[in-house]
Amino acid sequence: MNIHNLSLLVIIAEALLKDRLIHAIRESGAKGFTVTEVAGEGSRQRRVGELLGDNIKIEVIANRDTAERILIVLQQDYFPQYTVIAYLSEVQVLREDKYV
């Protein structure tokens, strides 16, 4: 079995950013992503969907360079203005060609 090390980038953001974030992810070279609706609580307390809108989680598995390109866009264009968080972790996958 061939196992490959890649990066998992998780972005949690306001749902209104979905199309813009997907465009940035594609422009950064990622082959794919998964989007889900989420709810939760963080340093700014729990978001109330009826007042502030829904949240989404976007997961991207890619090589480290691609993940870092996406993080740079997030840091420059989204973190200062929007409620967005992101975290990066290492994952092991089969079928590396599906991601890189």
C-alpha positions in Angstrom: 0.0 0.0 0.0 1.3 3.4 -1.0 0.5 6.1 1.6 1.4 9.7 0.8 1.7 12.7 3.2 -0.3 15.8 2.2 -1.8 18.8 4.0 -5.4 19.3 5.1 -6.5 22.9 5.1 -9.7 23.6 6.9 -11.4 27.0 6.5 -14.4 28.0 8.5 -16.1 31.2 7.3 -19.3 33.1 6.8 -21.4 31.3 4.1 -21.7 34.5 2.1 -18.0 34.0 1.2 -18.5 30.6 -0.3 -18.1 31.4 -4.0 -15.2 33.9 -3.4 -13.3 31.3 -1.3 -13.9 28.5 -3.8 -12.6 30.8 -6.6 -9.4 31.6 -4.5 -8.9 27.9 -3.7 -9.1 26.9 -7.4 -6.9 29.9 -8.4 -4.3 28.6 -5.9 -4.1 25.3 -7.7 -6.1 22.9 -5.5 -7.8 20.1 -7.4 -10.8 19.9 -5.2 -12.5 20.7 -1.9 -15.5 19.7 0.3 -18.0 22.3 1.6 -20.3 21.7 4.6 -22.6 23.9 6.6 -21.5 24.1 10.2 -22.3 25.7 13.6 -20.2 26.2 16.6 -18.7 28.5 19.2 -15.3 30.2 19.3 -13.5 33.2 20.8 -16.3 35.5 19.7 -18.9 33.2 21.2 -21.5 31.2 19.2 -22.8 32.8 16.0 -26.5 33.1 15.6 -27.4 32.1 12.1 -30.6 34.1 12.0 -28.7 37.3 12.8 -25.3 36.8 11.3 -25.8 34.2 8.7 -24.7 30.6 8.4 -21.1 29.3 8.5 -19.4 26.9 6.1 -16.4 24.6 6.5 -14.2 24.1 3.4 -11.7 21.2 3.5 -8.9 21.1 1.0 -6.4 18.3 0.7 -3.3 19.4 -1.3 0.4 19.6 -1.2 2.0 22.0 1.3 2.8 24.7 -1.3 -0.8 24.9 -2.5 -2.2 25.0 1.0 0.2 27.8 1.9 -0.8 29.8 -1.2 -4.4 29.6 -0.1 -3.4 30.7 3.5 -1.7 33.7 2.1 -4.9 34.8 0.2 -6.9 34.2 3.4 -4.5 36.2 5.5 -4.4 39.2 3.0 -7.9 39.3 1.7 -10.2 37.7 4.4 -8.8 37.7 7.9 -8.9 41.5 8.3 -12.5 42.0 7.2 -14.4 38.7 7.8 -15.1 36.1 10.4 -12.7 33.4 9.0 -10.5 30.9 10.7 -8.2 28.4 9.1 -6.0 25.6 10.3 -3.5 23.2 8.6 -2.7 19.6 9.5 -0.8 16.8 7.9 -2.8 13.8 6.6 -1.9 10.5 5.0 -3.8 9.5 1.8 -4.0 6.8 -0.7 -4.3 7.8 -4.4 -2.2 10.9 -4.2 -3.0 11.8 -7.8 -6.6 12.7 -6.7 -5.2 15.6 -4.7 -2.0 16.8 -6.4 
